[in-house]
Amino acid sequence: MSPFSSPFANEPAFTHGQVPRTAVLYCNLGTPDSPTAPDVRRFLAEFLGDPRVVEIPRLLWLMILHGIILRTRPAKSAAKYASIWSTDGSPLKVWTDKQAKLLQGWLAQRGHDVQVRYAMRYGSTSIASQLDALKAAGTTRVLILPAYPQYSATTTASLFDAVYHWAGRTRCIPELRFVNHYHDDPRYIAALAGRVEKYWSGSGHPDVLVMSFHGVPERTLHLGDPYHCECFKTARLLAGQLGLSKDQFKVTFQSRLGRAKWLQPYTEPSLIAMGQAGVKRVDVVCPAFTSDCLETLEEINMEARKAFLHAGGKEFHYIPCLNDDPAWITALCNITEQHLGGWPTMATDRTAILAASRERALALGASQ
């Protein structure tokens, strides 16, 4: 780089009299572009290469990642992705895109002049690319809204890192706000409970409702990550909303990676133990996932199902994620409105800003 070149990205052309605009960037984890080994490898390299995701000595981990994992895991993971891939593509991308569009529509119905885009932390439709597009559209205020109800440094903080990295190479940074979590928001809990109750209204009740959350290394809990506590609070509030006693639900953690101790109890071993103990029917819901994805459709609805039934269980029911449930979209809209508070987002605000700008220009001698 030339000693006279700028470290900042080129700014989009500025037009005087441009009205400040507000946007919501709805962020999810990400997905491979296709269920093929090369695309899965690229995705896993970015995902597992994030120091927020794997917190072991960097050089050692990179040797393991590139020397072992990325040589063996992509083909196996590609087969798993292929088993849940739809004609429209990755379920995670399909649902996240739909949620963003529905959020845009619901905010517009309430009079908000706000642009909503979705972005992925890893893979295509990156956070940086979407922030670039918003800035080019004249956006001056951005609310970063994670699709993760519970905060974790491995997820929420990582997507914030991506925003900070983009800001670090941007000259004129939009005003930014971040939603850390909504794990105990009554509207989110009510949407979850409604999802479960609707399922039960047509399928009856289980012996045990298993609430399976994505796992993280236990070490993160001792280092101060609130994820474990927020998962249990979500579970307690959901159980209370559903009127469940302590023996009618169980909290577990899935998706363990490597040999380190992760948050327990683990989902699949718990289901096997229940099947062996004579529990006839379990229903599984995954409150940490707002969109169905590999971890819910394949890991839970295929692998965990098989493990429970093989262990002696009779019925396994998977309750789908919130996806495009109207109660969830309403809750997401309400949460968004709360965090937009104080910003001039109403369509009437935009009209007033344009009128005030015109009056100032006329007072300074501008022509009609």
KAJORA-V560035 format. One record per backbone hydrogen bond with DSSP energy under -0.5 kcal/mol. NH is the residue of the N-H (numbers start at 1). CO is the residue of the C=O. Records with the same first field share a line. If there is no record, write none. Layout:
BEGIN
NH=CO, CO
END
This chain:
BEGIN
5=2
9=169
18=15
21=138
22=113
23=141
24=115
25=143
26=24, 117
27=25, 145
28=119
31=122
36=34
40=36
41=37
42=38
43=39
44=40
45=41
46=42
47=43
48=44
49=45
50=47
51=49
53=50
54=50
55=53
56=54
61=57
62=58
63=59
64=60
65=61
66=62
67=63
68=64
69=64
70=65
71=68
72=68, 69
73=69
76=72
77=73
78=74
79=75
80=76
81=77
82=78
83=79
84=80, 81
85=81
86=89
89=86
94=90
95=91
96=92
97=93
98=94
99=95
100=96
101=97
102=98
103=99
104=100
105=101
106=102
107=103
108=104
109=105
110=106
111=108
112=107
113=345
114=112
115=22
117=24
119=26
120=125
121=28
122=29
127=120
130=126
131=127
132=128
133=129
134=130
135=131
136=132
137=133
138=135
139=134
140=21
141=21
142=175
143=23
144=142, 177
145=25, 143
146=144, 179
147=27
149=147
155=152
156=152
157=152
158=153
159=155
160=156
161=157
162=158
163=159
164=160
165=161
166=162
167=163
168=164
169=165, 166
170=167
173=171
175=140
177=142
179=144
180=178
182=149
183=149
185=182
188=185
189=185
190=186
191=187
192=188
193=189
194=190
195=191
196=192
197=193
198=194
199=195
200=196
201=197
202=198, 199
203=199
204=200
207=281
208=281
209=248
210=208, 283
211=209, 250
212=210, 285
213=211, 252
215=254
218=261
219=261
220=217
221=217, 218
222=218
223=219
224=221
225=220
230=226
231=227
232=228
233=229
234=230
235=231
236=232
237=233
238=234
239=235
240=236
241=237
242=238
243=239, 240
244=239
248=245
249=246
250=209
252=211
253=265
254=213
263=216
267=253
270=266
271=267
272=268
273=269
274=270
275=271
276=272
277=273
278=275
279=274
282=315
283=208
284=317
285=210
287=285
289=286
290=288
296=293
297=293
298=294
299=294
300=295
301=296
302=298
303=298
304=299
305=300
306=302
307=303
308=304
309=305
310=306
311=307
312=309
313=308
314=280
315=280
317=282
319=284, 317
320=318
322=289
323=290
325=322
328=325
329=325
330=326
331=327
332=328
333=329
334=330
335=331
336=332
337=333
338=334
339=335
340=336
341=337, 338
343=340
345=343
347=111
349=346
350=346
351=347
352=348
353=349
354=350
355=351
356=352
357=353
358=354
359=355
360=356
361=357
362=358
363=359
364=360
365=362
366=361
END
